[in-house]
């Protein structure tokens, strides 16, 4: 009984490390509420020590190992920051897959369970999702056609998005999110691919003048995959009631909820650029056909990569597309 009482009284502080500053949408609308919820549901026996903007040390690409190795207890990161390390999940980072973060979240969670959990040893994935539509943002000239990419140095978050930029004629420059403001101000890059959601927290709408959005009837130019991950040993060490709190705040439904948050974040991010008087352009479907054609080899390349790893690349891509279609219809 004494042991049981001690277990029930156990207090846990989870070190939660992530890339965003405290004002960012993800900090305010996902991380803060999750930490408040687990504290409330555990009667304050489980709390977060939030370490924003990589303040716990290391670099964004190191978060996947920091949580695996137990340096951090919980992280949110992009697997794509470590190029080639999580190839199965890259399917959602191929171009023109989806324009719904909610559908992407539901699809990525189902797909993860089937194909990609083994890519995360020592790690318990609490949620997975993709961000809202990724657009083109440039400093000195607008991108209206495929030809306009030529000569531009453009930032992208993942290797598939870097390959997309190269296929479109730009010079891709890979870097994590926090490095973008410095790179734009120094002229290291001419622009970047990003969803609206994250721009105000870094004041990026003040560093570029032109925004090229894609015809909303078509899938977005790109998206990137996020994972909400916990060290497996840390989870295993929790008493049963605290494990249940984590379980109740993770999984398919929670992934979907985060996707909805990302979808609903677009308007506020876009408004900041509108208020500054920046220039907007919608790339029509007829022009997007040229972009789709130029990027088509990326699918074959990804399938060949999966096949080379002994995985059914073509079936995996079809599964991802079928799941996205299923959840778009279900919305």
N, C-alpha and C positions, 0 to 999 in steps of 0.2 A: 504493500500500500504506500509505503514511504517513497519507493521508487516511482510508482505511478503518479503520486502527487508531485514529485520533482519534475517528472516528464511534463505534466500538465502545466506546471509553473514556468517551464523553460521559456526564456526570452531570447529572441533571435533578431539580430540585425543583419540585413542583407546588403552587401556592398553592390550598388547598382550603378554601373559605369556606362556612359554613352557619349555620342559625338556632338549633341546639340547644346547650344547655350540655354540658360534658364528661360529666356523669353520665346524660344522657338515653339512652334505649334505642337510638336511631338512632346516637348517637356510639359507644356501646359495642359494638353488635352489627352495624353496617353500615360506618360510616366507618372506625373503627379497623382492623377486619379487612381491609377493601379496601386500605388503605394498607400494612398489613403484608404482604399478599399481593403487591402490585406491587413492593414492595421486595425480597422474597424471590425472586420470579421474574425480577427484573432484576439479581440479584446485588448489590443495594444501589446500583445506578446510577440508580434512579428512586425518589424518596421524596416524601412529602407534608409540606408545612408546613400543619398544620391550624389554621384560624382559627375557633374555635367561637363561638356566640352573637353573631354579627355583629361580632366583635372586629377584623375587617379594615376596618371602617368602612361607612357607608351604612346602608340600611334593608332589611328582607327583600324588599319589592317591587322593589328595585333589583338584586337578584342576577341576574335574567335578562339585564339589560343589562351588568352587570359582567363576566359570563362571555362574553357576545357581543363586548364591546369589548376583552377581554383584560386587564381590571383584575384579575380572578381567573382562574386556570387551570381550576379545577373547582369546581362548586357542586352542592348539592342544594337544591331549592326547590320551591315550589308555583306553577305557572303562574297559578293562580287568584288569587294575591295581586295581580296586575295585571289588574284587571277589564276584560274584553272584549278583551284582547290576544291570547289564545289560544283563540278561541271553539270551534274544532273539538274540542279536548281536553275542553271543558266537558261533553261528553256523559256522561262518567263521574261528573260532579258533580251530575247531575240526581238527584232523590230516588228511593229504592226501586229501585236498579239491581242491587246485589249485596250479599251478606254474606260474601264471601270475598276477602281481599286477594290471595291466590295466583291465583285465577281472574281477578280484576280486573287483576293485573299482566300476566298472559299476554294478556288481551284488549286492554289498553291499548297494549301493545307492538305487536301486530299492526295495530291500528287506526291507531296513530301512523305506521307505515310507509306506510299507504295514503292517509291523509288529512291528516296534520298536520305532517310534517317541514318543510314550507315556512313554518310558523309560527315556526321557530327558525333564521333565517339567521345564518351565522357561528358556529353552535353544533353540536357533535356530541353527540347524545343517547346516553348510555351505557346508560341503563335508564329505565324508567317503571313506575309501580305506583300502586295506591291503598292507603289505610290500612285497617285493620280497622274493624269496624262503629262508626259514629258514634252516640253516644247523647246524651241530654238531661241536663244537670247543673245544678241550681238551688240557690240559697242559702237561701231562706226558705220556699218551699212546693213540694210535689211537682207534677209534671205527669203527670196520669193520663188526661186527656181533651183533646180539641181545645180546649174552652172554657178550659182552664187556661193556655193560651198568652197569652190576652188580657191586655194590660197589662204583660207581661214585656219587659224590655229584654235581648235575647239576642245574644251574640256568635257570629259565624260567620266562616269563613275566606275564602269565595269569593262571587262575586256570585250564583251559582246557589243557594248555601245561604242567602244573605241573602233571596233571592226566596222560597225555601221557608219561611223563618221568617215572612215577611210574609203568605204564603198561609195559614199556620197561625194567624195572628192576633197574633203577637208583633211587637215593634218591633226590627228587626234593627240590629245595630251591627257594622260590619266592622272588623276589626283583626287584625294578625298575632299569632301565638302568644305571643311574648315580652311583649306588652302586657296579657295577660289578668290576671295576678295583681294588678297595680295597679288595673285597671278593676273587678275584683270587690271589692277591699278598699275602694275609694272609693265603691262603690255606683253606678258609671257603668253597670254591667250587673248584672242579677239572676241571670244564669247564662250557659251557653255550650253549644254542641254540640262534642263532642270524642270521639275514641276513647279507650279506657282507657290505651293504650300510653304516651301522653305525660304523663299527669297527675302521676305521682309526682315526675318531675324538676322540676316547678314547684310541688310540694306543693299542687296544686289540690284534692285530696281533703280538705285541712284548711280550705278556704275555702268549701266548699258542704256541704250536709247530705243532699241528695236526688239520686238517680240513677234516671232512667227509661230502662230498656232495652226493646227491642222484641222481640216474639215471634220466636224464632230460626227459625221456619219461614218467615218472610217476609224479603225483602231489607231491608237496613239503611235507616234513615231517610236517611242520606246518606253519601257518602265524598268524599275529595278526592284529586286527582291530584298525584303527585310526579314530578319529573324529576331525573335524575343527569346533569349536563351538563358538557361540556368545551369550551373554546375551540377552534374548528376549526383556526385557524392554529397554535395550540400543538401540537395533535395532528399536524398536517401537518409540523411542524418536527422531529418525533422521528425518529431512525433506525429502520429497518425492524424491528429486533428489539424495540425498546421499543414501537413501535406494536402489535406482536403481543401484548405483555404487556397493553396496554390492551384490545385486541380480545378476548383470552381472559377478561377480567374485565368484560365488558359484553355487552349483547344480550339476546335472548329468555330464555335459560336463567338469566342473572344476574337479570333482572327478576323471574322466577318465584321465585328463591331469596329475593329481598328481600321479596316478597309473603308467603312462608312465615314469614319472620322477624316480620313485622307480625302475622300471624295468631297466632303462638305467644306474642306479647307481652301478650295480653289479660289472662291470669290474674294475672300479677304486678301489673299496674296496678290491677286490680279488688281484689286482696287488700289493698292499702294503704287503700282506702276501707272495706272490711269491718272491718279491724282498728281503724279509728277509730270504728266503730259507726254509720256512716252508714246511711240508709234507702234500700232498693232497691225498685223497683216494675217489673214487667214489663207493658208495654202489650199487651193481648191482640189477636189478629188481628182480632177483630170491631171493636174501636176503631180499629185501624190502617186499616181500610177507609175510615173517615172522613178520616183524614189523607191517604190516597192520593187520594181524590176531591177534597179541597181543593187538592192540589198538582198535579192533572192539567194545568192550563193552562201549567205550566212547560215541558212537552214541546212543546206547540204553539208557544210563544214561541221556544224554541230552534230548532225546525225553520224557523220564519219568518225568524229571524236568519240561519241558514245559507243559506236560499234567497235572501235579500237580498244575500248575498255571492257569489252565483253557484255555490253548492255544493248537492249533493242532500241536503237536510236529512233528509227522511224515510228515505231509503236509509241514511244515515249512522247514524241512531238504530237502525234495524233491524240494521245490521251490528254495532253495539256490543252490542245485546241478544243477537244470535246468537252472537257470540264469547264473551260471558259464559256463556251456556247451554252452549256447547261445552266450555269449560274447567271449568265446574262439574261436568259429567258425567265429564270426563276425570280428575278428582281421585281 
